[in-house]
């Protein structure tokens, strides 16, 4: 997970950490821990809510949460 890119997209879209925490139903402290650490991963349901709240495109979602691995997988499967 690219925590720097997640924070950059949140800031770019003028969404406060506190507001995103509210959307996810977690505390601001928990949001900070998840956003500032590679260790505390987001649940699948939380990823969906983040995509909606930040209006992320598929490439942005893939870059933030999967280091472009979904796109790479799709490309491999299309070629075969």
NORCORUR-V759652 format. One record per residue. RES is the residue in one small letter. SS is DSSP state (alpha for helix, beta for strand, coil for the rest). OMEGA is omega in whole degrees, 0 to 359 (NA if undefined). D_FIRST is the distance of its C-alpha to the first C-alpha in Angstrom with 2 decimals. Layout:
((RES	SS	OMEGA	D_FIRST) (RES	SS	OMEGA	D_FIRST))
This chain:
((x	coil	180	0.00) (x	coil	184	3.78) (x	alpha	179	5.94) (x	alpha	180	8.91) (x	alpha	177	8.84) (x	alpha	180	8.58) (x	alpha	180	11.43) (x	alpha	179	13.22) (x	alpha	178	13.46) (x	alpha	180	14.65) (x	alpha	179	17.16) (x	alpha	182	18.20) (x	coil	176	19.14) (x	coil	176	20.93) (x	coil	180	19.25) (x	coil	179	19.64) (x	alpha	180	17.27) (x	alpha	181	20.27) (x	alpha	178	20.74) (x	alpha	176	17.27) (x	alpha	179	17.78) (x	alpha	178	21.10) (x	alpha	182	19.82) (x	alpha	181	17.51) (x	coil	178	20.46) (x	coil	179	18.98) (x	coil	177	20.32) (x	alpha	179	19.36) (x	alpha	178	18.80) (x	alpha	178	16.35) (x	alpha	179	14.46) (x	alpha	180	14.57) (x	alpha	180	13.35) (x	alpha	183	10.27) (x	alpha	184	9.64) (x	coil	186	10.68) (x	coil	174	9.16) (x	coil	187	6.49) (x	coil	183	9.26) (x	coil	183	9.95) (x	coil	175	7.89) (x	coil	174	9.27) (x	coil	180	12.07) (x	alpha	180	12.74) (x	alpha	179	15.47) (x	alpha	178	13.50) (x	alpha	179	11.16) (x	alpha	180	14.58) (x	alpha	178	16.01) (x	alpha	178	13.39) (x	alpha	180	14.03) (x	alpha	184	17.69) (x	alpha	182	17.81) (x	alpha	180	16.18) (x	coil	183	17.80) (x	coil	173	14.85) (x	coil	177	15.95) (x	alpha	179	14.64) (x	alpha	177	13.48) (x	alpha	178	11.62) (x	alpha	181	10.02) (x	alpha	180	9.24) (x	alpha	183	7.94) (x	alpha	190	5.60) (x	alpha	187	4.47) (x	alpha	178	5.91) (x	coil	177	6.49) (x	coil	183	9.94) (x	alpha	179	10.80) (x	alpha	179	12.54) (x	alpha	179	14.64) (x	alpha	180	15.54) (x	alpha	179	16.63) (x	alpha	180	18.65) (x	alpha	178	20.30) (x	alpha	182	21.31) (x	alpha	179	22.79) (x	alpha	182	24.62) (x	alpha	184	26.24) (x	coil	NA	27.63))
